[in-house]
Amino acid sequence: MPLDTVFAALGDPTRRAILAMLLEDDMAVTDVADPFEMSLAAISKHLGVLTAAGLISQEKRGRVKWCKLEPDAMREASIWMQSFGQFEAVNLDDFERFLAAELQDDAPELSKG
């Protein structure tokens, strides 16, 4: 899987939360959706992105669709990030909030032209 696809999938906090949940064990799609305040269809789209990135696999067992973490896709991204080991670890959620604040601060300047 190309790293761009993996990092794009990891760029969403809902998808990161889903991956964290799947660290524990395989889960049925309905159980994955349970803690989130969004439709099953929205969760299914997130699962599709994670599947396309190779971060999870989905399989049908009887009538139930199950999700399983696939660590190999994450391993390649981890190896790439470790090459920047001289830098301090970045909390992606904090970084996302920082970027949002910076972009919000810059917005009026951009509209002044």
C-alpha positions in Angstrom: 0.0 0.0 0.0 1.4 3.5 -0.8 2.3 5.5 2.3 0.1 8.3 1.1 -3.0 6.1 1.3 -2.0 4.9 4.8 -1.3 8.4 6.1 -4.5 9.8 4.5 -6.5 7.1 6.4 -4.7 7.9 9.6 -5.5 11.6 9.2 -9.0 11.2 10.6 -9.6 11.0 14.3 -12.5 8.6 13.9 -10.4 6.2 11.9 -7.6 6.4 14.5 -10.1 5.6 17.2 -11.4 2.6 15.3 -7.8 1.3 14.9 -7.3 1.7 18.7 -10.4 -0.3 19.3 -9.3 -3.0 17.0 -6.0 -3.3 18.9 -7.9 -5.2 21.5 -9.6 -7.8 19.3 -11.5 -8.4 16.1 -14.9 -6.6 16.2 -18.2 -6.8 14.4 -19.0 -3.7 12.4 -22.0 -2.9 14.6 -19.8 -3.0 17.7 -17.3 -0.7 16.0 -20.1 1.7 15.3 -21.6 1.6 18.8 -19.4 4.3 20.5 -19.7 6.8 17.7 -22.6 9.3 17.2 -22.9 8.7 13.5 -24.8 6.4 11.2 -23.7 2.9 10.4 -23.3 4.1 6.8 -20.8 6.7 7.9 -18.9 4.2 9.9 -18.9 1.8 6.9 -17.3 4.6 4.8 -14.5 5.0 7.4 -14.0 1.2 7.5 -13.8 1.3 3.7 -11.0 3.8 3.8 -9.1 1.8 6.4 -9.6 -1.4 4.3 -8.4 0.4 1.1 -5.3 1.5 3.0 -4.7 -2.1 4.1 -4.9 -1.1 7.8 -7.9 -3.5 8.4 -9.5 -6.4 6.8 -13.2 -7.2 6.8 -14.8 -10.6 6.5 -18.2 -12.0 6.8 -18.8 -14.7 9.4 -22.3 -16.0 9.1 -24.5 -12.8 9.0 -22.0 -10.6 10.7 -19.3 -8.6 9.1 -16.1 -8.5 11.2 -13.1 -6.1 11.2 -9.6 -7.1 12.0 -6.5 -4.9 12.4 -3.8 -5.6 9.8 -0.5 -4.4 11.3 1.7 -4.8 8.3 0.4 -1.6 6.6 1.2 0.3 9.8 4.6 -1.2 10.0 5.8 0.4 6.7 4.5 3.8 7.9 6.2 3.3 11.2 9.5 2.5 9.6 9.3 5.6 7.5 8.5 7.8 10.5 11.3 6.2 12.5 13.7 7.6 9.9 12.9 11.0 11.5 13.8 9.7 15.0 15.8 12.8 15.8 12.5 14.7 16.1 10.3 14.7 19.1 7.2 12.5 18.9 4.1 14.4 17.7 0.6 13.9 19.1 -1.5 13.9 15.9 -4.6 15.2 17.7 -2.7 18.1 19.2 -1.1 18.8 15.8 -4.5 18.8 14.2 -5.8 21.4 16.7 -2.7 23.5 16.2 -3.2 23.6 12.5 -6.9 24.4 12.8 -6.0 27.3 15.1 -3.3 28.6 12.8 -5.5 28.4 9.7 -8.3 30.2 11.5 -5.9 32.9 12.6 -4.7 33.3 9.0 -8.1 33.4 7.4 -8.8 37.1 7.8 -5.4 38.0 6.3 -6.1 35.9 3.3 -9.4 37.6 2.6 -7.9 41.1 2.8 -6.0 40.4 -0.4 
